[in-house]
Amino acid sequence: MKSVQFDYSIPRYVVSKVAGKMNPSLHWHPKLSCIRLRDVQEPSLPNEDWVKIKVTYGGICGSDLNLIFLNDSPATSPYASFPFTVGHEVVGTVLESGKNVDNLQKGTRVVVDPVLSCISRGISPPCKACARGDFSVCAHKTEGNISPGLLIGACKDTGGSWGPILVAHKSQILTLPDEVDDLNGVLVEPFSCSLHAVLRNPPQQGDKVLVIGAGVIGISVIAAIRALDIECEIIAMVKHPFQGELAKHFGANELIYLSRNEAYIDEAAIILGAKKLKPIYGDAVIEGGADIVYECVGKKKSMNDALRFSQSGGKVVLLGLASIIDGIDWTTVWLNELEVKGSFCYSTGEYQGKTMRTLEIAIELMKQKKVDLAPMVTHKFPLDHYREAIHTAANKSRENVMKVVFEH
């Protein structure tokens, strides 16, 4: 079967890293880059607790683009095994089940929690994080009966959604009710990233909430807050008009459009009821701001904005991609006693008095029609058009791109 894989080698890494600065498309060149469409063997079940899944849609995530553009921190490299089939956003149907798997018949529609934690690795007793339900921060991501990998889509043994078939442990599989279509299904995973951040760091009633970034994760933060019926004012900081339209559609009260000059800073200060102060040199200082900021970009500019647009005693939740970023001014963290909290993937959360996997909560919200994310899927491609798909996902402003998926 054909799959799109990331196959690390020093020569290809160096060539695409250097040449890609002049021509970004070289990051997915079929011969020069680490990304390639190739014939691979269908993944086998590691043991009788696993399930084989035929992929219907596989999404392209911002973290996948980060990988392709070779922007990942080297600190993440021990948590992958090469070559791996890319893709951790998946909706599909059961193809084959191990003998220890009950209630998953062939053809059942499912989504996958891709985190490879203690239970899927066959490690017992589980680590402290897994024991308390925080699977995304498992302490054993390189151990057990499968190869290293944070997620399906970074482990050479499991396959990924940029291929037609993958395998997952029975504990990772959630069935989709009839009320949730496949387009919402492929967005359960990215929505759960935002839902996890909101569940663990919820705004209080009446708070001013600033969401920086209006890609899938930023829009999903807005959608999650509204789906959970949290009464607060949401201000979205967006880059493009089509993002602003979606932010409004999903429940943002106010929009701030980013600009190359300081006009957006003046606008943000007015909307947030803050003051703009002028330092002796450098960027404007903001006094006052949002009660809570969700930073959904992970760039130098957005990080600095998140810190300076937080009011004293406020909280900044970092959902943006992990990377090495120079030039972050941490002064306001000290000066305003800010709380800065990271948010990685998803695990478990409290919903209607029950502890549930985050993906279960996401599916339940979709089933109850609290949220419909299908409008965010803007582009579909067959797998053999992977280069066009990556180019589209990497050039959002040119084609009003939100979510790009592979259709198998």
PyMOL commands that set and color helices and strands:
alter all, ss='L'
color gray80, all
select helices_A, chain A and resi 10-19+24-28+62-68+74-79+118-121+128-131+135-137+170-172+182-185+188-200+216-227+241-249+263-272+300-308+331-335+358-367+374-376+383-394+396-399
alter helices_A, ss='H'
color red, helices_A
select strands_A, chain A and resi 2-6+35-39+50-59+84-85+90-97+109-112+165-169+173-175+208-212+233-238+254-257+275-277+285-287+290-295+310-318+339-342+348-351+354-357+377-381+403-407
alter strands_A, ss='S'
color yellow, strands_A
deselect
rebuild
show_as cartoon
